[in-house]
Amino acid sequence: MQDQIKQEELFQKHKYKYQKIIEENISLKQEILHLKQQIEEITHKMTEKINFIKQTEQSLSKQAYDQYEITIQRQLTIIEQLIQDKKELQQEQLNLTNEIKTLKQSHSQEMEKLQIQFQQEKQQIAQKEKASRLQWEKNKTQEIRQLTVLGLEPEIQKIIKKYQEEIAQLRLQLEK
């Protein structure tokens, strides 16, 4: 009974650890989805800005060439900044992806360790349960044997008494 309680406690403990790891995994997946959405939004905004710049370039006329050159320089700076921002975001994305891979790998290794530990503990519990069962069977067998001998003793005594009486009667008959 205590072994079952210990098993149940151990099972609950492992179940809690397993659920915690699953919750962390779900949280990481949600964080990845959120980061992907942010990247998509930024990429979309950058695409819109680039399209806006291209439209502006096409709409300029020759009459405003000087103004056009100033605007182009300003827009080129913005483009360069956007490109730089994009490179930084790509690097951040790469870093986050690597970090997520590392976390997944460590979680996988931890899960494998926990599964191995669980199997070992399960085997130990099974061995203890088997030894306990064998000891119980041995004790019960001994107890049954003792009870059988004690239970048969009055019968044996009756049979002995009966045979002794028969022998006494046979002696009496022989003496007559």
Secondary structure, DSSP 8 states (H G I E B T S, - for coil): -HHHHHHHHHHHHHHHHHHHHHHHHHHHHHHHHHHHHHHHHHHHHHHHHHHHHHHHHHH--GGGHHHHHHHHHHHHHHHHHHHHHHHHHHHHHHHHHHHHHHHHHHHHHHHHHHHHHHHHHHHHHHHHHHHHHHHHHHHHHHHHHHHHHHHHHHHHHHHHHHHHHHHHHHHHHHH-
